Amino acid sequence: MRLSHLARPKPLIAAGAVALSMIVLTGLSASASTPTTDQRLTHDNPGSGGYVSNYNLNHPGAGVAKDATLTECSRSRGRQNEPSVAVNPRNPDVIVGSSNDYCGVYNDGVDADGAPIPSGPIWLGYYRSENRGGSFQCSLVPGYPGDNTPYASRAQIRTASSGDPVLAWDGQGRLFAGSESSDDRDGSRKSFGDVWVATYRNPGGVAAPTVNDGKEFSRSVIVAKGTSAPNFLGKFNDKTAIAADRTNNPATRGNVYFAYSRFASNGGSNIYFSRSTDHGATFSHPVLLTTNDQDVQFPDIDINADGTVTVTWHAFRTSGQFLDALRYAVSVDGGATFSAARTAAQFENYGAIDTLVTGGGARDCGDLTSACVSGYHFFRHDSGPRSAADQTNPADHTVHIVIEAVVPGSEVATDEPTYGVTQRGVGGQGAIYAMTLNPRTGAKTGLIRVAPEATGNQLFPDVAVDQGVVHVLWWDSKNDTCYSPKRPIGNCADKSVVPSLDTYGATLGAAQAAVGLSRISDVRTQPNYEQFGGRTVPFAGDYLWVDSAAGTTYSVWTEARHGGRRRPAYAGNLGGRGAPVPHPAAGRLVHRRHLPARRRDRPEHLRRPVAVAPVGGPARPRAGPRQYLHLRTGDRGIIPACTSPYARSFPGRADLPGHSHSSVRQPLRSRGLF
């Protein structure tokens, strides 16, 4: 996650609504897929059923009225980003998704000028299906400000916003949801920067029907607190990861592991790790894993079937170094102790930098105070390693790692000297690489390019492993009509922007090459809409997600839709209500918080958009682009997936010989970082 209330997370938004797509691979067919009826995943539009509290999901006859937040969520048509998804290993009919959900931001009516008041919470969504995505129930994780249900007291948290959702199932019907959170509920400028974990259980117990696994909210507990200093000074925790041991190893089965980045006001950062041995009721004192690294983030946690725990992360290069490093640490005693950090590989970070017209560095560029000297519009991104291990095979000691990196030899001078990928003035092509690592012996392969292509950038990869099959997905700009390694994704030579990203998926073969490569989205997305910082900067989140368990695979991604070639005349949708308002060159109320350090990523969900004041009129929200999160499911084949704002069913598809899948696409919520 990224920032704070004044700088709300940048939800992916386009001229449509955000949606989550799901595809279920069931049988197998070599026929082409034919979309059928669309279906929403998040019911944030009137007439679709809306959001309900988790308490009412479990006590439908209790009659607890919807609070202001859930009422607003049921009509907001808002934004979402940074999706996650988890497949229940005991019953793959049960799927739970989450995201940074902005649906409750405008839950407090309007001001004297009729503009919606952005004082409500950005929070973790809880989207539950018990029929493999045929339908979803939509809710928020309990404990948000204004939660009026008895479950609110079970959430032992203190912050006003939450984000960076991460999900994991154990082997006994419990679902764990991790979060970064910030902002003071009393309205002060205290940042906090806590991280916490929520537990959902089967209300009937471990032996009850598995269709009710992970249905009832049990508690949320703080794993680590940030400081109360304002403006992200002091200590701020962010960039979360979670995993639960569902192996048959009696010494570790049931353990829950949590890792995160801790940012300090001096600009340094470290990776910390904590574990729970009582099913999420308590967590151990965090252990420092990065004693010799200074600038790190993006941890991920892997569990092999013998109980070995591996934590991977990105270590940014420091003075005198030319490459970034993919680092890791290993525990062979269930997370009690860890080895010293080691380097798995080195690579050139695929990021984006520029210079603001107001002075200072920028990792994303937009309009007004967020405009850059180059004149480009682009979302922030950095190389974020993701890793996974197979918990089902005790003989398999492999950890699979994927990462985006600059293709060696693709470096080229940029069209605009202030913009760059590796440094200002130097561009290049980004690609997805994979490698394997044996955490016990240290044996490893080199980084191998998964899907080589002559044009286009690849980014935001994820990986999941189940029953010996390795699934990957990523964003790809190979169909970007304005692609050039000299310019940002989706930016043309004349400084216009175009839809540029598709979601691709595959399985990995023995040589780490993509097998069954498929475009799993069906609408190209526009990632460069200005959705945050007072509608002045784009934000696409930090990650996409794929999960696989019990022979079934699901993937989710964020999608922003719009049909125009140039930047939209309407920059976003504040709360989804209000008529379109022209995008004036001046006369807007804008608010943006700039981070002092380039890689100091704080929860963007804290960055609230502000109302736009058109020339000669009162402040009003601007209608326009929305985002879509997409979820796909499959049965050990490549991660199927559908893009677009709504759910669909596919009776058959030739992704894999002999397999067919159905797709459900639905609006999802999400948030962003800065």
C-alpha positions as CSV (number, residue, x, y, z in Angstrom):
1,M,0.0,0.0,0.0
2,R,1.0,3.5,-0.1
3,L,-0.1,6.7,1.4
4,S,-2.4,8.5,3.7
5,H,-5.7,10.0,4.1
6,L,-4.8,13.3,2.5
7,A,-3.3,11.4,-0.4
8,R,-5.7,8.5,-1.0
9,P,-4.6,5.4,-2.7
10,K,-4.7,5.6,-6.4
11,P,-7.4,3.3,-7.4
12,L,-7.2,2.0,-10.9
13,I,-10.0,3.8,-12.6
14,A,-11.2,4.0,-16.2
15,A,-14.3,5.0,-18.0
16,G,-15.9,1.9,-16.6
17,A,-16.3,0.5,-13.1
18,V,-13.7,-1.7,-11.5
19,A,-14.6,-5.3,-11.8
20,L,-13.3,-8.7,-10.8
21,S,-13.3,-11.5,-13.3
22,M,-13.3,-15.1,-12.5
23,I,-12.9,-18.1,-14.7
24,V,-13.3,-21.6,-13.7
25,L,-11.5,-24.3,-15.6
26,T,-13.5,-27.4,-15.4
27,G,-13.5,-29.9,-18.1
28,L,-11.6,-29.5,-21.4
29,S,-12.5,-28.5,-24.8
30,A,-10.5,-27.4,-27.8
31,S,-13.2,-25.1,-28.8
32,A,-12.9,-21.3,-28.6
33,S,-14.5,-19.6,-25.7
34,T,-17.9,-17.8,-26.1
35,P,-18.8,-15.3,-23.4
36,T,-22.2,-15.6,-21.9
37,T,-24.0,-13.5,-19.3
38,D,-21.9,-10.9,-17.4
39,Q,-22.1,-10.8,-13.7
40,R,-20.8,-8.3,-11.1
41,L,-18.5,-9.4,-8.4
42,T,-18.7,-6.4,-6.1
43,H,-22.2,-5.2,-5.7
44,D,-21.5,-1.5,-5.5
45,N,-24.3,-0.4,-7.8
46,P,-27.9,0.1,-6.9
47,G,-30.1,-2.9,-7.5
48,S,-27.3,-5.5,-7.3
49,G,-27.7,-6.5,-3.7
50,G,-25.1,-4.2,-2.3
51,Y,-22.7,-4.8,0.6
52,V,-23.7,-6.5,3.8
53,S,-21.8,-6.8,7.1
54,N,-20.0,-10.0,7.9
55,Y,-22.2,-10.2,11.0
56,N,-25.3,-10.2,8.9
57,L,-23.8,-12.8,6.5
58,N,-23.5,-15.1,9.5
59,H,-26.7,-13.9,11.3
60,P,-29.1,-13.1,8.4
61,G,-32.0,-12.8,10.8
62,A,-30.3,-10.4,13.3
63,G,-31.6,-7.3,11.6
64,V,-28.6,-5.0,12.2
65,A,-29.2,-2.1,9.9
66,K,-26.5,-1.1,7.3
67,D,-24.2,1.6,8.6
68,A,-23.3,4.7,6.5
69,T,-20.2,3.0,5.0
70,L,-22.0,-0.1,3.8
71,T,-24.9,2.0,2.5
72,E,-22.5,4.1,0.5
73,C,-20.6,1.0,-0.7
74,S,-23.9,-0.4,-2.1
75,R,-24.2,2.5,-4.5
76,S,-20.8,4.1,-4.9
77,R,-19.6,2.5,-8.2
78,G,-16.2,3.3,-6.7
79,R,-12.6,2.2,-7.2
80,Q,-10.5,-0.7,-6.2
81,N,-6.9,-1.9,-6.8
82,E,-4.2,-4.2,-5.5
83,P,-6.5,-7.3,-5.6
84,S,-5.8,-10.6,-3.9
85,V,-7.5,-13.9,-3.9
86,A,-7.4,-17.2,-2.0
87,V,-8.7,-20.7,-2.9
88,N,-9.9,-22.8,0.0
89,P,-7.7,-26.0,-0.1
90,R,-10.5,-28.0,1.7
91,N,-13.2,-26.9,-0.8
92,P,-12.3,-25.0,-3.9
93,D,-15.9,-23.9,-4.4
94,V,-15.1,-21.4,-1.7
95,I,-13.2,-18.4,-3.1
96,V,-12.4,-15.2,-1.2
97,G,-11.1,-12.0,-2.9
98,S,-10.0,-8.7,-1.5
99,S,-8.7,-5.3,-2.6
100,N,-8.2,-1.8,-1.5
101,D,-11.8,-0.8,-1.5
102,Y,-12.7,2.8,-1.8
103,C,-16.5,2.3,-1.8
104,G,-17.0,4.0,1.6
105,V,-15.0,7.1,1.0
106,Y,-18.0,9.3,0.4
107,N,-20.2,8.0,3.2
108,D,-20.7,11.4,4.9
109,G,-23.0,13.3,2.5
110,V,-22.1,16.5,0.8
111,D,-20.8,19.9,1.8
112,A,-22.4,23.3,1.4
113,D,-21.5,23.4,-2.3
114,G,-23.0,19.9,-2.9
115,A,-19.6,18.2,-3.2
116,P,-19.3,14.7,-1.7
117,I,-17.2,14.8,1.5
118,P,-14.3,12.3,1.3
119,S,-14.1,11.5,4.9
120,G,-15.0,7.8,4.9
121,P,-12.6,4.8,5.2
122,I,-10.6,3.1,2.5
123,W,-10.7,-0.5,3.7
124,L,-10.1,-4.1,2.9
125,G,-12.9,-5.8,0.9
126,Y,-14.1,-9.3,1.6
127,Y,-15.8,-10.9,-1.5
128,R,-17.0,-14.4,-0.9
129,S,-18.2,-17.0,-3.4
130,E,-19.4,-20.5,-2.4
131,N,-20.1,-21.7,-6.0
132,R,-16.7,-21.1,-7.8
133,G,-17.6,-17.6,-8.7
134,G,-21.1,-18.1,-9.8
135,S,-22.1,-15.4,-7.4
136,F,-20.5,-13.3,-4.7
137,Q,-21.4,-11.8,-1.4
138,C,-19.7,-8.4,-0.8
139,S,-18.5,-7.0,2.5
140,L,-15.7,-5.3,4.3
141,V,-13.4,-6.7,6.9
142,P,-15.0,-5.7,10.2
143,G,-13.5,-2.9,12.3
144,Y,-13.6,0.1,10.0
145,P,-14.7,3.4,11.5
146,G,-18.4,3.5,11.9
147,D,-18.9,-0.3,11.9
148,N,-22.1,-0.8,13.9
149,T,-22.1,-4.6,14.3
150,P,-21.1,-6.7,17.3
151,Y,-18.0,-7.9,15.3
152,A,-16.5,-4.4,15.5
153,S,-15.3,-5.1,19.0
154,R,-13.4,-8.2,17.8
155,A,-11.1,-6.0,15.7
156,Q,-8.4,-4.8,18.0
157,I,-7.1,-2.1,15.6
158,R,-6.7,1.7,15.9
159,T,-6.4,3.1,12.4
160,A,-8.9,4.8,10.1
161,S,-7.8,3.2,6.8
162,S,-6.4,-0.1,5.7
163,G,-5.0,-1.6,2.5
164,D,-2.4,-3.9,0.9
165,P,-4.6,-6.9,1.3
166,V,-2.9,-10.3,1.4
167,L,-4.8,-13.6,1.9
168,A,-3.9,-17.2,3.0
169,W,-5.9,-20.3,4.0
170,D,-4.6,-22.8,6.5
171,G,-5.7,-26.5,6.3
172,Q,-8.5,-26.3,8.8
173,G,-10.9,-23.8,7.3
174,R,-9.4,-20.6,8.6
175,L,-8.7,-17.6,6.3
176,F,-6.1,-15.0,7.2
177,A,-6.2,-11.4,5.8
178,G,-3.2,-9.2,6.4
179,S,-3.2,-5.4,6.0
180,E,-1.1,-2.3,6.3
181,S,-3.1,0.5,8.0
182,S,-2.7,4.1,8.9
183,D,-4.4,7.4,9.8
184,D,-5.8,8.5,13.1
185,R,-9.5,7.9,13.7
186,D,-9.6,11.2,15.7
187,G,-8.6,13.1,12.6
188,S,-5.1,14.2,13.7
189,R,-2.1,14.0,11.3
190,K,-0.7,11.0,13.1
191,S,0.4,8.4,10.5
192,F,0.6,5.3,12.7
193,G,1.5,2.8,10.0
194,D,0.5,-0.4,11.7
195,V,0.2,-3.9,10.2
196,W,-2.5,-6.4,11.4
197,V,-3.9,-9.8,10.6
198,A,-7.6,-10.7,10.6
199,T,-8.8,-14.3,11.1
200,Y,-12.0,-15.8,9.6
201,R,-13.2,-19.2,10.7
202,N,-15.8,-21.8,10.0
203,P,-18.7,-20.9,12.5
204,G,-19.4,-24.6,13.0
205,G,-15.8,-25.5,13.8
206,V,-13.1,-27.5,12.0
207,A,-15.3,-30.5,11.4
208,A,-18.3,-28.5,10.1
209,P,-19.2,-28.5,6.3
210,T,-16.4,-26.9,4.4
211,V,-18.7,-24.7,2.4
212,N,-18.7,-22.5,5.6
213,D,-14.9,-22.3,5.9
214,G,-13.6,-18.8,6.5
215,K,-17.1,-17.3,6.7
216,E,-17.2,-15.8,10.2
217,F,-14.9,-13.0,11.3
218,S,-13.1,-14.0,14.4
219,R,-10.6,-11.2,15.2
220,S,-8.0,-8.8,14.0
221,V,-4.8,-8.3,15.9
222,I,-2.0,-5.8,15.4
223,V,1.3,-7.5,14.5
224,A,3.4,-4.3,14.7
225,K,2.7,-0.7,15.4
226,G,4.1,2.3,13.6
227,T,4.8,5.6,15.4
228,S,2.3,8.4,16.1
229,A,4.5,11.0,14.3
230,P,2.7,13.0,11.6
231,N,3.4,12.9,7.9
232,F,5.0,9.5,7.9
233,L,7.9,10.6,10.1
234,G,9.3,8.0,12.5
235,K,8.4,4.4,11.9
236,F,5.9,3.3,9.2
237,N,5.1,-0.4,8.4
238,D,4.0,-1.3,4.8
239,K,4.3,-3.9,2.0
240,T,2.8,-6.9,3.6
241,A,3.0,-10.7,2.9
242,I,1.3,-13.6,4.5
243,A,1.4,-17.5,4.3
244,A,-0.2,-20.3,6.3
245,D,1.3,-23.8,6.7
246,R,-1.1,-26.5,5.6
247,T,1.5,-29.1,5.1
248,N,1.5,-32.5,6.8
249,N,4.6,-31.6,8.8
250,P,3.4,-31.9,12.4
251,A,6.0,-29.5,13.8
252,T,4.8,-26.6,11.6
253,R,1.3,-27.3,10.4
254,G,-1.1,-24.5,11.3
255,N,1.6,-21.8,11.7
256,V,0.8,-18.4,10.2
257,Y,3.6,-16.3,8.9
258,F,3.6,-12.5,8.2
259,A,6.3,-10.2,6.8
260,Y,6.4,-6.5,6.0
261,S,8.7,-3.6,5.2
262,R,9.4,-1.1,7.9
263,F,10.3,2.4,6.7
264,A,12.1,4.9,8.9
265,S,12.1,8.7,8.6
266,N,15.7,8.7,7.6
267,G,14.8,7.0,4.4
268,G,16.1,3.5,5.3
269,S,13.9,0.3,5.3
270,N,14.1,-3.2,6.6
271,I,12.1,-6.5,6.3
272,Y,10.6,-7.9,9.5
273,F,9.0,-11.3,10.1
274,S,6.5,-12.6,12.7
275,R,4.7,-15.8,13.2
276,S,1.6,-17.2,15.0
277,T,1.5,-20.6,16.5
278,D,-2.1,-20.3,17.8
279,H,-4.0,-19.7,14.6
280,G,-3.7,-16.0,14.4
281,A,-4.6,-15.2,18.0
282,T,-1.2,-13.8,18.8
283,F,2.0,-13.1,16.8
284,S,5.6,-13.2,17.9
285,H,7.8,-10.2,18.4
286,P,9.0,-9.3,14.9
287,V,12.4,-10.5,13.8
288,L,14.7,-8.4,11.6
289,L,15.8,-10.3,8.4
290,T,17.8,-7.6,6.7
291,T,20.7,-6.7,8.9
292,N,22.9,-5.8,6.0
293,D,20.4,-4.3,3.6
294,Q,19.5,-0.6,3.7
295,D,16.7,-0.1,1.1
296,V,14.4,-3.0,0.8
297,Q,10.7,-3.9,0.2
298,F,8.2,-6.3,-1.4
299,P,8.7,-9.3,0.9
300,D,7.0,-12.6,-0.1
301,I,6.7,-15.9,2.0
302,D,7.0,-19.4,0.7
303,I,6.4,-22.7,2.5
304,N,7.7,-26.1,1.2
305,A,6.0,-29.3,2.2
306,D,8.7,-30.1,4.7
307,G,7.9,-26.9,6.6
308,T,10.9,-24.9,5.3
309,V,10.1,-21.2,5.2
310,T,11.7,-18.8,2.7
311,V,11.2,-15.0,2.6
312,T,12.2,-13.2,-0.5
313,W,12.5,-9.4,-1.2
314,H,13.9,-6.7,-3.4
315,A,17.1,-5.0,-2.2
316,F,17.6,-1.7,-4.1
317,R,21.1,-0.9,-5.1
318,T,23.0,1.6,-2.9
319,S,25.8,3.9,-3.6
320,G,28.6,2.2,-5.6
321,Q,26.3,-0.6,-6.8
322,F,25.1,-1.0,-10.4
323,L,22.4,-3.7,-10.0
324,D,19.5,-4.4,-7.6
325,A,19.4,-7.7,-5.8
326,L,16.8,-10.4,-5.2
327,R,17.6,-11.5,-1.6
328,Y,16.2,-14.2,0.7
329,A,16.5,-15.8,4.1
330,V,15.5,-19.3,5.2
331,S,14.0,-20.9,8.4
332,V,14.1,-24.6,9.0
333,D,12.4,-24.4,12.4
334,G,9.0,-23.0,11.5
335,G,10.0,-19.4,11.5
336,A,11.6,-19.4,14.9
337,T,15.0,-18.4,13.6
338,F,16.4,-17.5,10.1
339,S,19.6,-17.8,8.2
340,A,21.6,-14.7,7.2
341,A,20.3,-13.0,4.1
342,R,21.7,-14.3,0.8
343,T,21.5,-13.1,-2.8
344,A,19.6,-15.2,-5.2
345,A,20.1,-13.0,-8.3
346,Q,21.0,-9.5,-9.4
347,F,19.0,-7.5,-12.0
348,E,18.3,-4.0,-13.3
349,N,15.2,-2.5,-11.7
350,Y,12.4,-1.8,-14.1
351,G,10.9,1.4,-12.6
352,A,10.1,4.9,-13.9
353,I,11.4,8.3,-12.8
354,D,11.0,11.9,-13.9
355,T,11.2,15.4,-12.6
356,L,8.2,17.4,-11.4
357,V,7.6,20.8,-12.9
358,T,7.5,22.1,-9.4
359,G,11.0,20.6,-8.7
360,G,12.0,17.3,-7.2
361,G,11.9,13.7,-8.3
362,A,8.8,11.9,-9.4
363,R,7.9,8.2,-9.7
364,D,4.5,9.0,-11.4
365,C,3.5,11.9,-13.5
366,G,0.1,13.6,-14.2
367,D,-1.3,17.1,-14.3
368,L,-1.0,20.4,-12.5
369,T,1.2,20.1,-9.4
370,S,1.8,16.4,-10.4
371,A,2.9,17.3,-13.9
372,C,6.4,16.3,-15.0
373,V,8.9,18.2,-17.2
374,S,8.7,15.4,-19.8
375,G,5.0,16.0,-20.4
376,Y,4.3,12.3,-19.9
377,H,1.6,10.7,-17.9
378,F,2.5,7.4,-16.2
379,F,1.8,5.3,-13.1
380,R,4.5,4.3,-10.7
381,H,6.1,0.8,-10.8
382,D,9.1,-1.0,-9.6
383,S,10.4,-4.5,-9.8
384,G,8.6,-6.6,-7.2
385,P,9.7,-10.2,-6.8
386,R,7.0,-12.8,-6.1
387,S,7.7,-16.3,-5.0
388,A,5.9,-19.6,-4.3
389,A,6.5,-23.2,-3.2
390,D,4.4,-26.4,-3.4
391,Q,3.0,-27.4,0.0
392,T,1.7,-30.7,-1.4
393,N,4.9,-32.6,-2.2
394,P,7.5,-33.3,0.5
395,A,10.1,-34.3,-2.0
396,D,9.9,-30.9,-3.8
397,H,12.3,-28.4,-2.1
398,T,12.0,-25.8,-4.9
399,V,11.0,-22.1,-4.5
400,H,9.8,-20.5,-7.7
401,I,10.6,-16.8,-8.1
402,V,9.4,-14.3,-10.7
403,I,10.4,-10.7,-11.2
404,E,10.2,-7.9,-13.8
405,A,13.6,-6.5,-14.9
406,V,15.1,-4.5,-17.7
407,V,16.2,-6.7,-20.6
408,P,20.0,-6.5,-20.8
409,G,21.0,-4.7,-24.0
410,S,17.7,-3.0,-24.4
411,E,18.8,0.3,-22.8
412,V,18.3,3.3,-25.0
413,A,18.3,7.1,-24.7
414,T,14.8,8.4,-23.9
415,D,12.9,10.9,-26.0
416,E,12.8,13.2,-23.0
417,P,15.9,13.6,-20.9
418,T,14.1,13.9,-17.5
419,Y,12.3,10.5,-18.0
420,G,14.0,7.2,-17.5
421,V,13.7,3.6,-16.4
422,T,17.2,2.8,-15.1
423,Q,18.1,6.4,-14.6
424,R,17.1,9.8,-16.1
425,G,17.6,9.8,-19.8
426,V,17.9,6.0,-20.1
427,G,15.0,3.8,-21.1
428,G,14.6,0.1,-21.8
429,Q,12.3,-2.9,-22.2
430,G,10.8,-4.6,-19.1
431,A,10.4,-8.3,-19.1
432,I,9.3,-11.1,-16.7
433,Y,12.0,-13.5,-15.5
434,A,11.8,-16.7,-13.5
435,M,14.2,-18.7,-11.5
436,T,14.2,-21.6,-9.1
437,L,16.0,-21.9,-5.7
438,N,16.5,-24.8,-3.3
439,P,16.5,-22.9,0.0
440,R,18.1,-25.7,2.0
441,T,21.1,-26.2,-0.3
442,G,21.3,-22.8,-2.0
443,A,21.2,-24.5,-5.5
444,K,19.6,-22.2,-8.0
445,T,19.2,-21.4,-11.7
446,G,19.8,-18.0,-13.2
447,L,17.0,-15.6,-14.2
448,I,15.4,-16.9,-17.3
449,R,13.1,-14.8,-19.5
450,V,9.7,-16.4,-19.4
451,A,8.1,-15.1,-22.6
452,P,10.5,-13.2,-24.9
453,E,9.0,-10.7,-27.2
454,A,10.4,-8.0,-29.5
455,T,8.1,-5.2,-28.3
456,G,6.2,-4.4,-25.2
457,N,6.9,-4.2,-21.5
458,Q,5.9,-6.9,-18.9
459,L,5.3,-6.1,-15.3
460,F,3.5,-7.0,-12.0
461,P,4.1,-10.8,-12.2
462,D,2.8,-13.3,-9.7
463,V,3.3,-17.0,-9.3
464,A,1.5,-19.9,-7.5
465,V,2.4,-23.6,-7.3
466,D,0.0,-26.5,-6.6
467,Q,0.4,-30.2,-7.2
468,G,3.5,-29.7,-9.2
469,V,2.1,-27.1,-11.6
470,V,3.6,-23.6,-11.7
471,H,1.2,-20.8,-12.7
472,V,2.2,-17.2,-13.6
473,L,0.4,-14.1,-14.8
474,W,1.5,-10.5,-15.5
475,W,0.6,-7.3,-17.3
476,D,1.9,-7.0,-20.8
477,S,2.1,-4.0,-23.2
478,K,3.0,-6.0,-26.3
479,N,-0.2,-4.7,-27.9
480,D,0.5,-1.0,-27.0
481,T,0.2,0.8,-30.3
482,C,2.6,3.5,-29.1
483,Y,5.2,1.2,-27.5
484,S,8.7,2.4,-27.4
485,P,11.5,1.7,-24.9
486,K,12.1,5.4,-25.0
487,R,8.8,6.3,-23.4
488,P,6.5,5.2,-20.5
489,I,3.9,2.5,-21.0
490,G,1.0,3.8,-23.1
491,N,2.6,7.1,-24.0
492,C,2.8,8.2,-27.6
493,A,5.3,10.5,-29.2
494,D,2.8,13.3,-29.3
495,K,2.3,12.9,-25.5
496,S,-1.1,11.4,-25.8
497,V,-1.9,8.1,-24.0
498,V,-3.6,4.9,-25.2
499,P,-5.0,1.7,-23.7
500,S,-1.8,-0.4,-23.4
501,L,-2.0,-3.3,-20.9
502,D,-3.4,-6.8,-21.3
503,T,-3.1,-9.6,-18.7
504,Y,-1.3,-12.7,-19.8
505,G,-1.0,-16.1,-18.1
506,A,0.8,-19.4,-18.6
507,T,2.3,-22.3,-16.8
508,L,6.1,-22.7,-16.5
509,G,7.9,-25.7,-18.0
510,A,11.0,-27.3,-16.8
511,A,13.2,-24.6,-18.4
512,Q,11.1,-21.8,-16.9
513,A,9.6,-21.0,-20.3
514,A,6.0,-20.1,-20.6
515,V,3.7,-23.0,-21.7
516,G,0.2,-22.4,-23.0
517,L,0.8,-18.6,-23.1
518,S,-2.6,-16.9,-23.4
519,R,-4.0,-13.4,-23.2
520,I,-6.5,-13.9,-20.4
521,S,-8.0,-10.4,-20.5
522,D,-10.3,-9.4,-23.3
523,V,-10.1,-5.6,-23.0
524,R,-7.0,-3.6,-23.2
525,T,-6.7,-1.4,-20.1
526,Q,-5.7,2.3,-19.8
527,P,-3.4,2.6,-16.7
528,N,-2.6,6.3,-17.0
529,Y,-5.8,7.9,-15.9
530,E,-5.3,10.5,-13.1
531,Q,-7.2,9.1,-10.3
532,F,-5.5,10.3,-7.2
533,G,-3.9,13.4,-5.6
534,G,-6.9,15.4,-6.4
535,R,-7.3,13.6,-9.7
536,T,-3.8,14.7,-10.8
537,V,-1.8,11.4,-10.9
538,P,-2.4,7.8,-12.2
539,F,-2.1,4.8,-9.9
540,A,-2.2,1.1,-10.9
541,G,-1.5,-0.5,-7.5
542,D,1.6,-2.5,-6.8
543,Y,0.6,-6.1,-7.7
544,L,-1.7,-8.6,-9.4
545,W,-2.5,-12.0,-7.8
546,V,-2.8,-15.7,-8.6
547,D,-3.6,-18.5,-6.2
548,S,-3.8,-22.3,-6.7
549,A,-5.0,-25.0,-4.4
550,A,-6.9,-28.3,-4.6
551,G,-6.2,-28.4,-8.3
552,T,-7.9,-25.1,-9.0
553,T,-6.3,-21.8,-10.0
554,Y,-7.6,-18.3,-9.7
555,S,-6.1,-15.0,-10.8
556,V,-7.1,-11.3,-10.2
557,W,-6.0,-8.1,-11.8
558,T,-7.0,-4.5,-11.9
559,E,-8.4,-3.0,-15.1
560,A,-9.2,0.5,-16.2
561,R,-11.4,0.9,-19.2
562,H,-11.8,3.8,-21.6
563,G,-12.3,4.0,-25.3
564,G,-10.5,7.3,-26.2
565,R,-7.0,7.5,-27.6
566,R,-6.0,10.7,-25.8
567,R,-6.2,11.5,-22.1
568,P,-9.8,11.5,-21.0
569,A,-11.6,14.7,-20.7
570,Y,-12.9,13.5,-17.3
571,A,-10.1,12.4,-15.0
572,G,-12.0,10.1,-12.8
573,N,-15.0,9.3,-10.7
574,L,-15.2,10.7,-7.1
575,G,-17.7,8.4,-5.5
576,G,-19.3,7.5,-8.8
577,R,-22.0,10.2,-8.5
578,G,-22.4,13.5,-10.2
579,A,-22.5,14.6,-13.8
580,P,-19.4,14.8,-15.9
581,V,-17.5,18.0,-15.5
582,P,-15.0,19.4,-18.0
583,H,-11.4,18.9,-17.2
584,P,-10.3,22.6,-16.9
585,A,-6.8,23.7,-17.2
586,A,-7.2,25.7,-13.9
587,G,-9.6,26.3,-11.1
588,R,-9.4,22.9,-9.4
589,L,-8.9,22.2,-5.8
590,V,-5.9,19.8,-5.6
591,H,-4.0,18.2,-2.9
592,R,-1.1,16.0,-3.2
593,R,1.5,14.7,-0.8
594,H,5.0,14.1,-2.3
595,L,7.2,11.5,-0.7
596,P,10.7,12.8,0.1
597,A,12.4,9.5,-0.9
598,R,11.9,7.8,-4.2
599,R,11.3,4.4,-2.9
600,R,9.6,5.3,0.4
601,D,6.3,3.8,-0.5
602,R,3.6,4.5,2.0
603,P,0.0,3.4,1.9
604,E,-1.6,5.2,-1.0
605,H,-5.0,4.5,0.4
606,L,-4.2,7.4,2.6
607,R,-4.2,9.7,-0.4
608,R,-7.7,10.9,-0.6
609,P,-8.9,12.5,-3.9
610,V,-10.5,15.9,-3.4
611,A,-13.4,17.4,-5.2
612,V,-12.7,19.3,-8.4
613,A,-13.8,22.9,-8.7
614,P,-14.7,23.7,-12.3
615,V,-14.2,27.2,-13.5
616,G,-17.3,29.2,-12.6
617,G,-19.1,26.6,-10.6
618,P,-19.1,24.8,-7.2
619,A,-16.8,21.8,-6.4
620,R,-18.2,18.6,-7.8
621,P,-16.9,15.1,-8.4
622,R,-15.9,14.2,-11.9
623,A,-17.5,11.2,-13.3
624,G,-15.6,9.1,-15.8
625,P,-13.2,6.2,-15.7
626,R,-13.4,3.4,-13.2
627,Q,-11.3,0.3,-12.6
628,Y,-11.9,-3.3,-12.9
629,L,-10.4,-6.1,-11.0
630,H,-10.6,-9.5,-12.7
631,L,-10.5,-12.9,-11.2
632,R,-10.0,-16.1,-13.1
633,T,-10.1,-19.7,-12.0
634,G,-8.8,-22.9,-13.5
635,D,-8.0,-26.5,-12.8
636,R,-4.3,-26.8,-12.8
637,G,-4.1,-25.3,-16.3
638,I,-2.9,-21.8,-17.1
639,I,-4.6,-19.2,-15.1
640,P,-7.6,-18.4,-17.1
641,A,-8.9,-15.0,-16.8
642,C,-11.3,-12.5,-18.3
643,T,-10.9,-8.9,-18.4
644,S,-13.7,-6.4,-18.4
645,P,-15.9,-4.9,-15.8
646,Y,-18.3,-7.8,-15.5
647,A,-18.3,-11.5,-14.9
648,R,-18.8,-13.9,-17.7
649,S,-19.1,-17.6,-18.2
650,F,-17.1,-19.4,-20.9
651,P,-18.5,-22.8,-21.7
652,G,-15.2,-23.9,-23.4
653,R,-11.8,-22.7,-24.3
654,A,-8.6,-24.1,-25.8
655,D,-6.2,-22.8,-23.2
656,L,-5.2,-26.3,-22.5
657,P,-5.9,-29.5,-24.4
658,G,-8.9,-31.1,-22.9
659,H,-9.8,-28.3,-20.5
660,S,-12.7,-25.8,-20.5
661,H,-13.4,-23.0,-18.1
662,S,-16.0,-20.5,-17.3
663,S,-15.2,-16.9,-16.5
664,V,-16.9,-14.6,-14.1
665,R,-16.0,-10.9,-14.3
666,Q,-17.1,-8.5,-11.7
667,P,-16.4,-5.1,-10.4
668,L,-14.0,-5.2,-7.4
669,R,-12.5,-2.5,-5.2
670,S,-9.0,-1.6,-4.5
671,R,-6.7,1.0,-3.5
672,G,-3.3,2.3,-4.3
673,L,0.1,3.5,-3.2
674,F,2.2,6.5,-3.8
